Amino acid sequence: MELRVANLVGNSPNFRVTIDDTLIVRGEFNLSQQQFLPVPSGTQAQRPQKSAEASLYYNTDSNKMQIYAKNSWRDIN
């Protein structure tokens, strides 16, 4: 899937974009006037075994944000 846009605009907080594949940003990714950026979350058992480098995940078992780096999930302190 490829999505080519110059601007993608919506009304916060109800604007949603769902991508069922991989989103690759080759430039600036700017979220303006947003109060939060949702990240994937769940238990350690629900967490993907492998992911793309620098992927983020909120582990609800440990209540910590994690990053996938060097082939493993690591807590962000």
N, C-alpha and C positions, 0 to 999 in steps of 0.2 A: 504494500500500500504506500502511496506517495501523496502527500498533501502539500501543495504549493500555494502559499498565500503571502500577501504583503502585510495584511493586518487582519486580525481576528478579534472582533469586538463584541461584547455582550454586557448585559446589565447584571452587576453583582448584587446579591450573592447567589442568584438563581441560575446564572449562566453556566452551562455544563458542556464540556467537550469530552466525548468518550472515544478512546483510541484502543482498539482491540489488538494492536500489533505494536511495533516499536516506533516511538517518535524520536526522530533525529533532528536536533536543532543545530544549524550551521551558522550561527550568528547570535545575536542578543535575544535572550528570553526574558522579557520584562513583564512582571505582574504588578501593575500599578493599582493603587486604591483597593488592595486586598488585605483582609485581616488575617488570612491563613492560607497555607498551601497544604492540602491533604496529602499524606503519604500512605503507602500500604502499611497495614498493621495486622497483628494477630499473634497467636502463640508461637513458640519456637517450633512446634511440630508442623504448624501451617506455613512457616517461612520456607521459601524456595531453597533447595539444597545448593543450587548454583545460580548466579545472577551476573548481570553485566557489572563490570568494574565501576565502583562509586555509586552503586544503587543504594537507596535508603530504605529502611524498614523500622517500624516501631514495634518492639517485642513486648507484648502485653504480659508475658510471664515475668520478665525482669524489670518492666516499666522503664526501659532504656531505648534510646534511638540507636540504631546500628547502621553500619556502612559495610558494603561488600568490598573488600580490598585484599589483593594477593591471595585469591581463591578461598577466602573464608569470611564469615561475618564477624565484625568487631564492634564492641561498644564504643559509642562516642561519649567521651567524658565531659 
